[in-house]
């Protein structure tokens, strides 16, 4: 059962893992919304080292406003970025106040 559903606010963690981890630095510590659940897949961080990557990990497409990623973003305020993030890199976002 996926931990998050479409519309949930999530924050991307910085797990401090070295090497190719599929999580760009510019989304770490940033908050976005789950756009959709993509399914469960073997962990690519393990696959890269020849391990089986099991158990499979839930993968989500996360939606970020560009201005959340880059506060000085010069483009239109409605520009967005969507990126796929594995569950272990996500935590529920702090509630809006």
Secondary structure, 3 states (H helix, E strand, C coil): CCCCCCCCEEEECCCCCCCCCCCCHHHCCCEEEEEEEEEEECCHHHHCCCCCCCCCEEEEEEEEEHHHHCCCCCCCCCCEEEEEEEHHHEEECCCCC
